[in-house]
Amino acid sequence: MPNPINHQFRLAARPIGMPKRSDWAYTEEPAREPGENEVLVKILYISLDPAMRGWMDNRRSYIPPVGIGEVMRSFSAGRVVSSRNPKFAPGDCVSGILGVQEYALTDGTRITKLDPKLAALPVYLGTLGMPGMTAYFGLLDVGKPRPGDTVVVSAAAGAVGSVVGQIAKIKGCRAVGIAGGAQKCQFVVNELGFDAAIDYKNEDVVVALRKHCPNGIDVYFDNVGGEILDAALVHIKMGARIVICGGISQYNNTTPVKGPSNYLSLLVNRASMIGMLVLDYANRYGEAAGEMAGWMAAGKLKSREHIVEGFENFPETLLKLFAGQNFGKLVLKIADA
């Protein structure tokens, strides 16, 4: 039987501003049989994350950029189709950084076995994957919420923010989400259980924060940067903790990144603003996944995946993140599980 054809999206150009389809090359090649200790994975789902935009730029960061001509980097989940690695067998479900392609060869060191009976594969790319780990450690280890605290999170209807607010509630805090549009705000309050939501597209965020956080903000979890971060800094309390997770409002800028103009509020309120990177907590992922799976089983934590089908739709689907069109974790479905 001939080897299956592996379609791939390879980086063709460094984007200027918002990425476009021509920034990737759509290629194909036969999927090679695994060599010694290698595993061939058929990818079923691809995680689409804002960080992918940063990986396309040739600049210093926490991880080297994707090289021109290389398969676009992504977290993915799939099934082992053949293996010469004793740790993995055909039929095993796995996840890891496998790239935007239909098949991936790996030496097995960067993939993790999944239990499809515990949760569907897309959940392992969201609540039980990197976004969930980011929410868990960013809020609990960096934000250090205490019962009764007011926790505000931006991009509250997204993969990370939706989990942050729910964990805040589990820990006895008041959760206020900032999201774009009435539908997302209703989702955050009615489905996820936040105490309040602010529609940044149709409300004055500074005024709305004053209304929903009358005693100030104890923890602000930032996913967007820009004007929303500035608005939150207006309302922080003494000793507040600001968690810098991302800055999606700045990722496609063609001008320098806009920093917070209200940063002196940190001085006045003796507050802290700390950046967090989920990769720093890799040795504790099992701890977080176990606790969050327990919360899910108990009905305390809901997982929401926004699934779009069709490998060929990758470029346009990725852009949904920057247009704010996703509810929960955005996932590209490649094939049936």
Secondary structure, 3 states (H helix, E strand, C coil): CCCCEEEEEEECCCCCCCCCHHHEEEEEEECCCCCCCCEEEEEEEEECCCHHHHHCCCCCCCCCCCCCCCECCCEEEEEEEEECCCCCCCCCEEEEECCCECEEEECCCCEEEECCCCCCHHHHHCCCCHHHHHHHHHHHHHHCCCCCCEEEEECCCECCHHHHHHHHHHCCCEEEEEECCHHHHHHHHHHCCCCEEEECCCCCHHHHHHHHCCCCEEEEEECCCHHHHHHHHHCEEEEEEEEECCCHHHCCCCCCCCCCCCCHHHHHCCCEEEECCHHHHHHHHHHHHHHHHHHHHCCCCCCCEEEEECHHHHHHHHCCCCCCCCCEEEEEECCCC
